Amino acid sequence: MNEALHTPGEPVRIDTPDGPAWVLRRLADVRAASTDPRLSPCPRHAAGGDYRGYDLPPEFRDNIISAEPADHRRVRALVAPLMDRAAANRLAPALRDAARRALAKAGGEFDAVADYAGPYVADAVAGWLGLPPHVREPYLAWAARITGPGWADVRARDTLPGMLAMVRDLAATGAHALLERRDAGRLSSGETSSMLFYLLFVWYEVCVDAIAEALAGGGLDETLAAHAPQVTAFRRFATEDVAIGGTTIRAGQTVLYSLRAASADGPDHIAFGYGPHRCPGEPVARAVIEHGVGAVREAGVKIDTRDSVRTNGLRTDGLRRLRASTVTP
């Protein structure tokens, strides 16, 4: 399955642990499919035994990713200003401070993933969303489970009950601007909870993986092109028979867009997606990644890629162990 997900080529049918799916792997195919209304993220269009993704709690089902087009545009217009370039610029000082704190705590010799990138991203997201202590502490503990030393024994999907509890607690506090939009009646409770889930948990591994890959070598955009941290975009379902790249995808079948393979197909990467579903939070996500990488490079930390360890997943595939040491004059 890895070769099919990571290597550019014609559309291919794969078997995932949760059912079969088509994978689009060429940049041209992914771009064309990303703007084709016949490929819908709404699960009501699914048919047969194809992969549908794991089942989310009801509070997370009204999410921007799987919304109908009209709802997607409405929610996107409401939340995008909270994550645009101006928001990223305002966040920059806090990101620099978070990166410095994480680096100081990491020590002289450390794991650049478990001891630095993971804690930094969690701290940065917690600060940005204004998590109160009773939510912040379990969130940092969740992050340490996902990318800490015991990562191999944990699947993110198996932590959904804890994610749901944190989102419920945060939604009850009114601590973030998203909740002001909910209280003004512009976002439903389900849309608000789903967006908090997206910002707290979906971003986390993507940002950690991007930082680790960049530290292992190369500039950020070079890294995003060669190792897009999100291997596949959110699944789509064909609403009718669709021909893509010389292959006919039947109505109801599942389609995965390999951002990893398509980005490697060049010349421009699409690590944050493409078309109407391109990540609305890309400016803030990029800022989190850039400041995380920048702090390490400014400190002159030495990265050793020997004995590094990588995950092997359908959605994410990143480094989980990367040796680092502070260079002393």
N, C-alpha and C positions, 0 to 999 in steps of 0.2 A: 504493500500500500504506500510506503514512503516514497518510492520512486515515482509512482503515479502522481502523488501530491506535490512533489518538489521539482519535477523535470518538465520543461515546456514540451508540448506535443499536441497531437490531436485529441479530441474528447475521448475519454476512456471510462468504462463502467467498472466500479470497484465494489468490493464487499467491505463494509464497515462493521464494527461490532454490533451496531444497531440497525443493520439493513443495508441493501445496495443503494448506490447513487451514481449519477454521472458526475465526472469531474472535468471542468473546463480548465485548460492549462496554457493556452496561448494568449498573449496580451490582447490581440485583436478580438479573439473570441470572448474573453472576459469583458472587454469594453463594450462589445456589441450586446452581450447578454445583460449587462448592468443597466442598459437603457431600454430594454425590450419589455413592454408591459405584459407580454404573454408569460413572463417568468415572474411569479409572484412570491413574496415571502409569507403570504398568509396560509397557514396550515389547512384551511378548509379546502384548498385545491389539491391536497395530497390524495393519492389513491394507491391501493395495493400495499405491498409490504416494504416499500422503499424507506430509507432512512428519513426520519422526521425530526431528529434532535430529541434530547431528553425533555421530559414533561416538566414544565415550570409550575410553581404554585400559582393559584388564581391571581394573586396580587401582582405577579410579574408578567401576566399574559398580554396586557394592554401596552406592549412596549413599542417604541418607535421603529424597531427593526422589522417587526412582523405586521405593522399596521397597514390598513388599506390606504391607497394613495392619498385620498383627501385628508385623512387623519394624520398620515405621515407628514404631509406638508404643513398642516396646522401646528403640530407638536414641534416640528423642526424650527419653524419660524419663532416659536416661543422660547425655545431653549438655546438656540444657536448664539444669541447675543451674550449669554452667560459664559460662552466658551470660545469667543472669537479672539482675534489677535490682540485687541485692546485688553481683553480680560487676561490673556497670557502675559502681556506686558505688566499689568498691575500685579500679577502673581509672582513676577520674577524675583523680587527681594526675598519673599518667603521661601521660594524654591532654593535660592542660594543658601539661606540659613539652614534649611532642612538637609541639604547635601553636606554642608560642613558639619552639622551635628552627627549625621550618620557616619561620616568619615572619621570623626574624632572618636566615636564609640567603637569603630571597627578594630582599632589597634594597629600594631606594627605589621603583623602578618595575619592575613584574614582571607576569607572566602568572599570574593567580590559580588557574589549573588546573595548568599545567606546572610552575610554580615554587613553588606552595604546596600546593594541595589534594592533588595526586598524591603528592608527597614526604611530606606529613604523614600521609596515610592509610597509606601503606606503612610508615612508621616506627612508627605507632601499632600496626598489626597485628603487625609484627615484634616489637615489645616485648611485646605481650600474649601472643603465642604462645611467647615466649622463644627466638626463632630464634638458633642459634649462628652465629658469623661466617661459616662456610663455606656456610650457607644464606641468611643475611641479605643478604650482598652480591649474590648473583645475584637474590634476590627484589627488592631495591631497583632493580637494573638492569632486571628484567622490568617493573616498574611504570613506570619512566621510558620504556620503549618504548611502553607501552599508552596513556599519557596525556601523554607528553612531546611535543616539537615534531614528531617523526616519526610521530605517531599514525595519520595517514591511510594510511600504508604498511604497517600491521600489523593483522592480525585476531587476536583472542585465541585462536581455535581453532588458528591456525597455530603457536602457541607451546606447544602441548600437550607435546611432548617435553621442553622445558625445565621445565614445571610438574611433570611426572612425576619428573624427576631430583631436583628440590627436595624433593618429598614423600618420595621414597625416602630421601634423605639425612636429612631431619628424622625420619622414622619409625625410623631406625636409632639416633637419639640418645637417645630417651626423654625429650625435653625438655619435654613438655607433659602436662597431666593426662589428656588423651585417651589418651595412650599408656599411662598407668597402668591405665586401664580395659581397654585391649587386653591388657596383660600379666596382668591378673587374669582374663582369659577372658570378660569381659563384652561386649567388642566384638571382632568378627573383624578380621583384618588388613585385609581389603578395606573394611570399614565405617570403620575408623580412617583409612586412606589417603583414602577418599572424603570424610570429614568435614574432614580437613586441606586437601584440594583446595577444598572449599566455603568454608572460612574464609579461606584465603590468596588465592584467585583470584576466586571468584564474588562475594564481598562488595566487592572492591576498587573496581570501576567504579561500583557502586551508591552507595557512600559518597562517592566523588569527585564524581559527578554531582549528588548531593543537596546537597553543600556548595556547589558552583559555582552551582546554581540559586538557593539561598537567598541567596548573596552578591549575585546579580544583582537581587534584590528580593523582599521579602515575608518573613513569618515562616516557620518551618520547616514547620509543619503546613499552612499555606496553600500553600507551595511543593510539598509532597508531594501535595496535592490537585490542583494545577494541572499539575504536571510530575513525576508519579511516576517516579523514576529508572529503575526496572525496568519497561520498557514492557509486556512480557508475562511472565506466570508460566510455570513449567515446563509443557511440553505434557502433555495428557491424551489418552487413547484411549477411545472408547466401547466398552464390553464388550457392549452390545446397542443396539438402536435407542433413542434418547433424544430426547424433545421438550423443547426449551428455548426460551423466548421466542417460541413459535409456529413454530419451525423444527425439523424432524426431522433429527437427526444419526445417520447409519447406523453400525452396528456396525463397528469397526475404523478409523473415520475419526478424524482428529486434531482436537483442540480446543485453541485458545489462549485464555487469559483475559487480556484487555487491562487490566492494572492502571492504565495511564495513562488510558484512556477511562472505566473504571468509577469511578476516583477523582474524575475531573472531573464525573461524574454526580451526586455528592454525595448526602446532606449530609456523610457521613463518608468520608475516604479509606481505601483498602485498599492503600496503597503497599507494605506488608510482607506482603501476602497476607491470606487469610481462611480460617477454618475449621481443620480438623486439620493443614493444611499451611502455616499462617501461620508466618512465619520464626521459629524458636525463638531466634535470636540478636538479635531486635529490640532488646531493652534495650541491649546492647552496641553494636549498629550505630547506634542513636539517639545514644548517648553520644559515639561517635566523630564523628558529624556535628555534634552540638550544640557540642562543644568546638572543633571546627574552625571553625565559623562564629563562635562567641563570641570567639575570640582575635582574629580580624580586626576585628570590630566594636569590641571594647574598645580596639584599637590605633588606631582612627580611620582605617582605610585607606579610601581613596576608590576606588569601583568604577565603571568606565566601560564600559557595555555596547555602545558603538559598535564596529563591526568585530569583534564576537564571532562565533565559529564554532561550529557544532553538528554532532554526529554524526548519522547517519541509519541506524539499525539496527533489527532485529527485536526484539532483547532489550533493548538499551540505546539511549538517545537523549539525549545530554547535551552541555553546553558543552565545547568543547575549546580555546577561547581566550577569555580574559576579562581585559581590561586592568585593572591596579590600581596604585595609588601610595600611599605612606605620606604622610599629611598632617602637615606640620611646623608647630609653633606659630608 
